[in-house]
């Protein structure tokens, strides 16, 4: 089973560039390496339970993150911070632009998005390198469920 799972992830990464073209501008293969910084808190587990990346449980599962409402993973539930849940209630959905801005400085992003100088994020890690953030986004999208292409320049 492990060989099959490894082959599936490898195929997803090879196809990642073509697959991610419509909704990610980064390099999925590069993003896989950078994701090692994220897996201390986040895992990627498919809807049917296949573990793509074994990670910590401090943060939510990132499988299917593309277009997910912020703070909207019901399995993670009450562990989200109030400001992130509020952002989701105010329409924040994850796309490349929002993800890259958020991971650069989660607290600053939420303060601006919610127009609340006191907003806080439970995510203290910052991934300030834009290229790394775009690559991580491409990786997350490439190993997630198939999604319709979109214009990422918005």
BELGI-V850705 format. One line per field, one symbol per residue. ss: DSSP state (H for helix, E for strand, - for the rest). burial: # if it has 24 or more other ideal C-beta (glycine too) atoms within 12 Angstrom, else .. A space follows every 50 residues. Layout:
BEGIN
ss=???
burial=???
END
This chain:
BEGIN
ss=-HHHHHHHHHHHHHHHHHHH-------HHHHHHHHHH------EE----- EEE---------------E-------HHH--HHHHHHHH---E--HHHHH HHHH-HHHHHHHHH---------------HHHHHHHHHHHHH-------- ----
burial=........#..##..#..##..##########.##.###.#####....# .##.#...########.######..#...##.######...######### ####.##.##..##....#.#.#.#.#....#############..#... .#..
END
